[in-house]
Amino acid sequence: MGLTLYTYWRSSASFRVRIALNLKGLAYESVPKHLLRDGGEQRKSDYLALNPQGLVPGLEHDGVFVGQSLAICEYLEEIQPEPRLLPGAAADRARIRAMALAVACDIHPLNNLRVLFYLRREFGQDEEGVNRWARHWIATGFEALEQLVARHSADGRFCYGSQPTLADVFLLPQVFNARRVHTDLAPFPRIVGVAEHLLTLPAFAAARPEMQPDAE
Amino acid sequence: MGLTLYTYWRSSASFRVRIALNLKGLAYESVPKHLLRDGGEQRKSDYLALNPQGLVPGLEHDGVFVGQSLAICEYLEEIQPEPRLLPGAAADRARIRAMALAVACDIHPLNNLRVLFYLRREFGQDEEGVNRWARHWIATGFEALEQLVARHSADGRFCYGSQPTLADVFLLPQVFNARRVHTDLAPFPRIVGVAEHLLTLPAFAAARPEMQPDAE
């Protein structure tokens, strides 16, 4: 199929796409872009020509470049429908997408590396201020997601129903991020339970940051 | 069809959904949720029971509730495929989604009302600090989008190709937000040109904040 993934081991958006590729059983070539080294390899002109946003992940497939982790996952769903990341009827898919977006739009953009850098540089925040900020948005988002998992999970193993979906693809990397900034996860037992179960599945476990060739 | 939209006139995510409903020619009932009055009507228990995130927009359709503007747009695309918000082949749809997500994930979450409140309250920022922050992320995102419009627009009227797509649905409300915080749009002539053209179309013009029944 000729899939190339531009990735960084610690990027949680890249982590999502690695999970999706693994769930679909799609082999791919990894091209690491180190986000910190040398001003950020993702900001070099060769990569900017592909992706003017200068962000990872990016996927190349038969000469087509796709940026944005959710757009990549939807693209994979179209070119390789099975196993489905968005199973069920339109209403199921809508609810699954909404859970993924609660992470993609309402949590993750706020604890992105470039945002934390801005808070330090422009607003004079130290590591504790920045981590408190990150934990605030994670906890706010997880409070809602905890209820959505209670409502939609069949048995506590997955976010929605009884199989892995796009919601799980987005949840697990966010749990990793939450732990990095020392978020108290005690109020979110269902999220923690789903994350623990997901890590028993090879597609999720193999996508972890520390398993990547560019891990430090 | 029985569509109810929970909305707020100034919410740019609600603005997106109003455009999408108008483009599809779908009639809907508006239920305004005032985001500021009385601690935020979207945080009252009746709405939280529908949407644990306590955010607008939300769409109800035949007993199904869907949150998150992008999940709502994708749902509308499934229940009412024409006219298509995601036309073309899988590669086109991926690029259109990526442009919408560049707004939905990389710009808008950072200049959301609740985020600006946090910056004032916790980091002691005044209006100028908060607007500078908002303008920074808008300009960063628009720099990339300006190039993507150059690459993908057929003739400068739309973000992608020669018809309205999901990318336009997300771009126009962000241009409104950009103006509210006095962003210099001179470096983004293509974005401004697309926005100007979109406002000549009834589906976009009727969705403007000031045209809503709850506008102040």
Interface residues (C-beta under 8 A of the other chain):
Chain A: P52 Q53 G54 L55 V64 V66 G67 Q68 L70 A71 I72 E74 Y75 E78 I79 A90 A91 R93 A94 R95 R97 A98 L101 A102 A104 C105 D106 H108 P109 L110 V115 Y118 L119 E122 F123 Q125 G129 R132 W133 H136 G141 E143 A144 Q147 L148
Chain B: P52 Q53 G54 L55 V64 V66 G67 Q68 L70 A71 I72 E74 Y75 E78 I79 A90 A91 R93 A94 R95 R97 A98 L101 A102 A104 C105 D106 H108 P109 L110 V115 Y118 L119 E122 F123 Q125 G129 R132 W133 H136 G141 E143 A144 Q147 L148
